[in-house]
Amino acid sequence: KSVDIAVVVPAFNESDNLEEFLNRLISILETLDMHDKRFVNDDSGDNSWEILKNARIGNLNIKLVDLSSNFGKDIALTAGFDLVSADVVVKIDMDLLDPPELIPKMCQKWRDGLELVYTGGDTGRVNPGADGPAPALSSAPSGGRRPYICQPMLAISA
């Protein structure tokens, strides 16, 4: 069975990292056949929104959300999750502390049976026991709704 996997990325004043992040992320996601790349601009004061709009010109699978005010990362992620209809959602930040290149390994851990997968901060490893915010992938239902992903709150043995 084919599984629809999407990625949600919050953005707030990320222009310094944005182009490198986009290049790396899109290359990785094309190998995974991920079609929904959702970026949520949290009212950035720099040119992040312009960079995202330009990136979308060459890739119609990039979906953009522009929040009217700076609501914070949690609201930005929720806005992205609400608009995604995939079976599985990957959440990753643009700061490159957790490289997009970890996403295939995370997807494999999920395919191996884990319901929640996240990395160990900037260690470069998929590490379910790590502390701190990190990319996360989940298919666990939340109150009968589609999968949501939050900051890691659950450790799962691999």
C-alpha positions in Angstrom: 0.0 0.0 0.0 1.3 3.4 -0.9 1.5 5.8 2.1 1.1 9.6 1.6 3.8 11.4 3.6 3.9 15.2 4.0 6.3 17.6 5.7 5.4 20.7 7.7 8.0 23.4 8.3 7.5 26.5 10.4 9.4 29.6 9.3 10.2 32.8 11.3 13.0 35.0 10.1 14.8 32.1 8.4 16.3 33.9 5.4 19.9 33.1 6.4 19.2 29.3 6.3 16.3 29.1 3.9 17.8 28.5 0.5 20.3 25.9 1.7 17.5 24.2 3.7 15.1 24.2 0.7 17.8 22.7 -1.6 18.6 19.9 0.8 15.0 19.2 1.8 13.6 19.1 -1.7 16.4 16.8 -2.9 15.7 14.4 0.0 11.9 14.5 -0.4 12.0 13.8 -4.1 13.8 10.5 -3.3 10.9 9.6 -1.0 8.2 10.6 -3.4 6.8 13.1 -0.9 4.5 15.5 -2.6 3.2 17.8 0.1 5.8 20.2 1.4 4.0 22.7 3.6 5.8 25.9 4.8 4.1 28.1 7.3 5.5 31.7 7.5 4.9 33.0 11.0 4.9 36.7 10.0 8.7 36.9 9.4 10.2 40.3 9.4 12.9 39.4 6.9 12.5 38.2 3.3 11.7 34.5 4.2 8.2 34.9 2.7 9.7 36.1 -0.6 12.2 33.3 -0.8 9.4 30.8 -0.1 7.2 32.3 -2.9 10.1 32.1 -5.3 10.8 28.5 -4.4 7.2 27.6 -5.1 7.5 28.9 -8.7 9.7 25.9 -9.6 7.9 23.4 -7.4 4.1 23.3 -7.2 4.3 20.7 -4.5 5.4 23.4 -2.1 2.3 24.8 -0.3 2.6 28.1 1.5 0.7 29.5 4.5 1.3 33.1 5.5 0.1 33.9 9.0 -1.1 37.5 9.6 0.8 37.9 12.9 3.6 36.2 14.7 1.6 33.6 16.6 4.5 31.4 17.6 5.9 28.1 16.4 3.1 25.9 18.0 0.4 27.8 16.2 2.4 27.8 12.9 2.7 24.0 13.1 -0.9 23.6 14.0 -1.9 25.7 10.9 0.3 23.5 8.7 -1.0 20.2 10.3 -4.6 21.3 9.8 -4.1 21.8 6.1 -2.2 18.5 5.4 -4.2 15.4 4.4 -1.4 12.9 4.4 -1.2 9.6 6.3 2.0 10.6 8.0 3.5 14.0 8.7 7.2 15.0 9.3 7.9 18.2 11.2 11.3 19.7 10.8 12.8 23.1 11.6 14.8 25.2 9.1 17.7 25.9 11.4 19.6 22.8 10.0 20.5 21.6 13.5 18.7 18.5 12.5 19.6 17.8 8.9 16.8 17.0 6.4 19.0 14.0 5.4 17.6 12.2 8.5 14.1 12.0 7.1 14.6 8.8 5.1 15.9 7.0 8.2 13.0 8.4 10.2 10.5 7.1 7.6 12.2 3.7 7.7 11.8 3.6 11.5 8.1 4.4 11.0 7.7 1.7 8.4 9.4 -0.7 10.9 6.5 -0.1 13.2 7.2 2.9 15.4 4.3 5.3 15.8 6.4 8.3 16.8 10.0 8.9 15.5 12.2 11.8 16.4 15.9 12.6 16.3 18.3 13.3 19.1 18.8 17.0 18.6 21.9 17.9 16.6 23.5 14.4 17.0 22.7 13.4 13.4 21.1 10.2 14.6 17.5 9.0 14.9 17.4 8.7 18.7 14.1 8.1 20.4 15.5 8.8 23.9 16.9 12.3 23.2 16.0 15.6 24.8 15.0 18.8 23.1 13.0 19.8 20.0 13.8 17.8 16.9 12.2 16.7 13.7 9.4 14.3 14.4 7.3 11.9 12.3 4.1 10.4 13.5 1.1 8.4 12.4 -0.5 8.1 15.8 -4.1 9.3 15.8 -5.0 12.3 18.1 -8.6 12.4 19.3 -9.9 10.8 16.1 -8.2 13.4 14.0 -5.3 12.9 11.5 -1.9 12.5 12.9 -0.4 15.5 14.7 3.2 16.0 15.7 4.4 18.0 18.6 7.7 18.4 20.4 8.9 14.9 21.4 7.0 13.9 24.5 7.3 10.1 24.3 10.4 7.9 24.1 10.0 4.7 22.0 12.6 2.0 22.0 14.0 1.2 18.6 
